[in-house]
Amino acid sequence: MQIDNERLTKYLDEIISETTDLEALLVRQDKEILQDRHMLKSLKYSTIVIAEAIASTLQHILAKRHNIVVETVTWRFLQGAGNSVCCLTN
């Protein structure tokens, strides 16, 4: 199957955007960051978005190029919910 370049571009744009936001926040002094809980939440959120975009990029490449389907916690949760059972372990 073909890799969806538009999809990968979307993921890479998310990574770049969130990285730029992180860099803008990290120019501040550590003390200032640690005293502002909203700034800390912003840093955490951006880090999570970056991690998800990286994971989605790798999953897409594995699925399309190597026919390897990666089961995510979300996928397993939804699969379990359909059977009225929630399985979050590997």
C-alpha positions in Angstrom: 0.0 0.0 0.0 1.0 3.6 -0.6 2.1 5.9 2.2 -0.3 8.8 2.5 2.0 11.8 2.1 -0.7 14.3 3.1 -1.3 12.4 6.3 2.5 12.3 7.1 2.7 16.0 6.3 -0.1 16.7 8.8 1.8 14.7 11.5 5.1 16.4 10.7 3.4 19.9 10.8 2.0 19.1 14.2 5.5 18.1 15.4 7.0 21.3 14.1 4.2 23.5 15.5 4.4 22.0 19.0 8.2 22.0 19.0 8.1 25.7 18.1 5.7 26.3 21.0 8.0 24.4 23.4 11.1 26.3 22.3 9.2 29.6 22.8 8.3 28.6 26.4 11.7 27.2 27.3 13.5 30.5 26.8 12.1 31.6 30.1 13.9 30.9 33.4 13.2 27.6 35.1 11.9 29.3 38.2 9.3 31.3 36.1 8.1 28.1 34.4 7.9 26.1 37.6 5.8 28.9 39.2 3.2 29.0 36.5 1.0 25.9 36.4 -0.6 26.9 33.1 2.8 27.1 31.5 3.7 23.6 32.9 0.4 22.2 31.5 1.2 23.8 28.1 4.6 22.1 28.2 3.1 18.8 29.1 0.4 19.1 26.5 2.8 20.0 23.7 5.1 17.1 24.7 2.1 14.7 24.5 1.0 16.0 21.1 4.5 15.6 19.8 4.7 12.0 21.1 1.3 11.1 19.6 2.3 12.6 16.2 5.5 10.6 16.2 3.7 7.4 17.1 1.0 8.0 14.4 3.8 8.6 11.8 5.5 5.4 12.7 2.3 3.4 12.9 1.3 4.7 9.4 4.6 3.8 7.9 4.6 0.3 9.5 1.1 -0.3 8.3 1.5 0.9 4.8 5.0 -0.1 4.0 5.4 -3.3 6.0 1.8 -4.4 6.6 2.4 -4.4 10.4 -0.6 -3.3 12.4 0.2 -1.7 15.7 -2.4 -2.2 18.5 -2.7 0.9 20.5 -4.2 1.2 24.0 -7.0 3.2 22.5 -7.7 0.5 19.9 -7.7 -2.2 22.5 -10.0 -0.1 24.7 -12.5 0.4 21.9 -12.3 -3.3 20.9 -12.9 -4.3 24.5 -15.7 -1.8 24.9 -17.5 -3.4 22.0 -17.4 -6.7 23.9 -18.4 -5.0 27.2 -14.9 -5.8 28.5 -12.0 -3.4 28.7 -8.6 -4.8 28.1 -5.7 -2.4 28.5 -2.8 -4.8 28.8 -0.7 -6.2 26.0 
